[in-house]
Amino acid sequence: MPFLLETIHEDASEKWADNEVHRYYNMPMVAVRARPRVLMRCNVCRDTASLLNVKVGIDKWINAEYFIWEMSAGLADSGASPRWTELFEGQYKEKWVQAQNEFESIADLPERFLHGVPVPPFQVAEVRIKTNEFLYYWRLRANTGRHMIDTSFWHLWKLILQQDSPAVGPFDVIPKVPLHSPAGEDPINPWNMSLPNDRRSAWCYQS
C-alpha cells in the first residue's frame, strides 16, 4: 500500500544538501547511491479541478523525460481519451516500447543515467500533492539542457526518497501541451479540450 503523505518529511541532513557529482555518471552522488525502485502513485488529470483522472504508477527513476513518457503512456493505455490513445499508438508507442526495452536490463543500475531518452510527447508535466500542512508543486520540463541538480525533477525525486517508503502518493500530474507546435499541426491535447494555463499558482520548483 502507498504511504499517504499526511505530511511531507524533508530531511535536512548533509547528504541531501550535498551536490557532489559522480565523475563517471555525471549525476549527484545521492542519486547514484539511491534506491532505484520507489513507486510513485499518480493521478494523471486534465487540470487541478478535474474529477476525471487516470491512475499511473512509476518506479523507474531516470530523468524528467522518462517520467513524462510514463505519464503519457499510462494515459494512452487507460483509454480515457480515445483520440489520445489513437495518437499515441500511431506516433509514439514504437519509440516508447523501444525505450522500455533498452532500459529493462539497466533500470536498477546507475548505467541508466548514461542512456538517452527520446523526446517525450509533452514538454512539461506539472506535479502536485496536498498534505495536511501544505500544497506542494513541481513543474517538470523535458530537455532543459540543465544538469540534474538544477532541475525540479531532482527536487521531486529527493523528496520521495526522503519519505523512506517503498511507495508514496498519490500525486496529481498534469501533462501540458507544448508551447509551440510544428507549423501546420494542431497542438497535442490528450483530453480533447484545451488545457487551462492557470497563472495564479506559485510553483515551488520550475526548471
PAZA-190964 format. One record per residue (C-alpha): residue in one letter; x, y, z. Coordinates in steps of 0.2 Angstrom, whole numbers, padded with zeros to 4 digits, always signed. Example, Ala and Ser with C-alpha at 12.3 -4.5 7.8 and 13.67 -1.06 7.14 Angstrom:
! PAZA-190964
A+0062-0022+0039 S+0068-0005+0036 
! end
This chain:
! PAZA-190964
M+0000+0000+0000 P+0006+0018-0004 F+0012+0029+0011 L-0001+0043+0010 L+0008+0059+0014 E-0002+0067+0028 T+0014+0077+0030 I+0030+0078+0020 H+0046+0074+0029 E+0060+0085+0022 D+0077+0078+0028 A+0089+0092+0031 S+0104+0081+0034 E+0120+0085+0025 K+0119+0071+0012 W+0103+0078+0004 A+0112+0095+0003 D+0127+0088-0005 N+0128+0092-0023 E+0144+0082-0027 V+0143+0075-0044 H+0149+0057-0049 R+0163+0059-0061 Y+0158+0045-0072 Y+0139+0045-0072 N+0139+0064-0071 M+0124+0063-0058 P+0123+0068-0040 M+0131+0055-0029 V+0115+0054-0019 A+0106+0049-0035 V+0119+0036-0039 R+0118+0028-0022 A+0099+0029-0020 R+0086+0015-0021 P+0082+0014-0039 R+0064+0007-0036 V+0052+0018-0026 L+0034+0018-0033 M+0026+0035-0035 R+0007+0033-0037 C+0000+0047-0048 N-0017+0053-0054 V-0015+0060-0072 C-0028+0073-0074 R-0033+0087-0086 D-0031+0101-0073 T-0031+0103-0054 A-0050+0104-0053 S-0054+0089-0064 L-0064+0075-0057 L-0058+0064-0071 N-0041+0056-0068 V-0031+0041-0073 K-0020+0031-0061 V-0002+0028-0066 G+0012+0022-0056 I+0031+0025-0060 D+0045+0016-0051 K+0060+0019-0063 W+0069+0035-0058 I+0079+0041-0073 N+0075+0059-0078 A+0061+0071-0082 E+0059+0064-0100 Y+0056+0046-0094 F+0044+0052-0081 I+0034+0061-0094 W+0034+0046-0106 E+0027+0035-0091 M+0013+0048-0088 S+0009+0049-0107 A+0009+0030-0110 G-0002+0027-0094 L-0015+0040-0100 A-0015+0031-0118 D-0016+0014-0110 S-0031+0019-0100 G-0042+0023-0115 A-0049+0038-0105 S-0046+0049-0121 P-0049+0038-0137 R-0041+0051-0148 W-0025+0052-0137 T-0024+0033-0137 E-0025+0033-0156 L-0012+0047-0157 F+0000+0039-0145 E-0002+0022-0153 G+0001+0029-0170 Q+0015+0041-0167 Y+0023+0037-0150 K+0021+0019-0145 E+0035+0012-0155 K+0048+0024-0148 W+0041+0021-0130 V+0042+0002-0132 Q+0060+0003-0139 A+0065+0014-0124 Q+0057+0002-0111 N+0067-0012-0119 E+0083-0003-0119 F+0081+0002-0100 E+0074-0015-0095 S+0091-0023-0091 I+0099-0007-0083 A+0084+0001-0074 D+0091-0003-0057 L+0109+0002-0061 P+0117+0019-0062 E+0121+0015-0080 R+0104+0020-0084 F+0109+0038-0082 L+0121+0037-0097 H+0107+0031-0109 G+0097+0044-0119 V+0078+0045-0118 P+0069+0050-0133 V+0059+0067-0133 P+0043+0064-0125 P+0025+0068-0131 F+0024+0083-0119 Q+0037+0096-0114 V+0030+0099-0096 A+0022+0089-0083 E+0015+0099-0068 V+0015+0088-0052 R+0007+0092-0035 I+0002+0084-0019 K-0008+0091-0005 T-0004+0086+0013 N-0012+0091+0029 E+0000+0105+0030 F+0004+0112+0013 L+0001+0111-0006 Y+0017+0106-0015 Y+0021+0109-0033 W+0034+0104-0046 R+0035+0109-0064 L+0045+0096-0073 R+0052+0101-0090 A+0059+0089-0103 N+0076+0093-0112 T+0081+0108-0102 G+0099+0106-0105 R+0102+0109-0087 H+0112+0097-0075 M+0101+0086-0064 I+0104+0095-0048 D+0097+0111-0056 T+0080+0103-0061 S+0064+0102-0052 F+0064+0083-0056 W+0079+0081-0044 H+0069+0091-0030 L+0054+0079-0033 W+0065+0063-0033 K+0074+0068-0017 L+0058+0072-0008 I+0051+0055-0012 L+0067+0046-0007 Q+0066+0056+0010 Q+0049+0048+0014 D+0058+0031+0017 S+0044+0021+0010 P+0043+0009-0005 A+0028+0018-0012 V+0022+0036-0010 G+0007+0046-0016 P-0005+0049-0024 F+0002+0064-0033 D-0008+0074-0046 V+0001+0075-0063 I-0005+0087-0077 P+0004+0084-0094 K+0005+0101-0103 V+0003+0105-0121 P+0019+0110-0129 L+0021+0129-0130 H+0024+0128-0149 S+0018+0115-0162 P+0026+0112-0179 A+0019+0123-0192 G+0003+0117-0199 E+0000+0105-0185 D-0013+0106-0171 P-0007+0106-0153 I-0007+0089-0144 N-0022+0088-0132 P-0024+0072-0123 W-0041+0077-0116 N-0049+0083-0132 M-0051+0101-0125 S-0039+0115-0121 L-0029+0114-0106 P-0030+0129-0095 N-0015+0139-0091 D-0018+0145-0073 R-0005+0159-0070 R-0012+0162-0052 S-0002+0147-0044 A+0015+0150-0037 W+0026+0134-0041 C+0039+0128-0029 Y+0051+0122-0042 Q+0051+0126-0060 S+0065+0120-0071 
! end
